[in-house]
């Protein structure tokens, strides 16, 4: 279980960290998605910081499990919020990525807890 936990955590950290970097870089595709869910452009950096912190926490959590558990819970909460934001504006086309990442975050949490 530990190897599976590490693999899933690293892959999730790459995905979440990449998303955070794209938000900080104000990638136009990402910014258009933020516009759809009505996130103010001047507030996107806060989401980026949360994602980068989560990515760091997932990686650190490989070595110290409480941080990994906390980071996985944080990612779960983040993507539940993302799904709610998409539902709030009736953007069903935008639900795919947050739903998949939510499931991966749940898997990361479960695997981390099972590998203790």
DAGI-V308667 format. One record per run of one state. SS is the DSSP state (H for helix, E for strand, C for the rest). FROM is the first residue (numbers start at 1). TO is the last residue. If there is no record, write none. Layout:
{{SS	FROM	TO} {SS	FROM	TO}}
//
This chain:
{{C	1	1} {H	2	24} {C	25	27} {H	28	36} {C	37	40} {H	41	60} {C	61	64} {H	65	88} {C	89	91} {H	92	114} {C	115	116}}
//
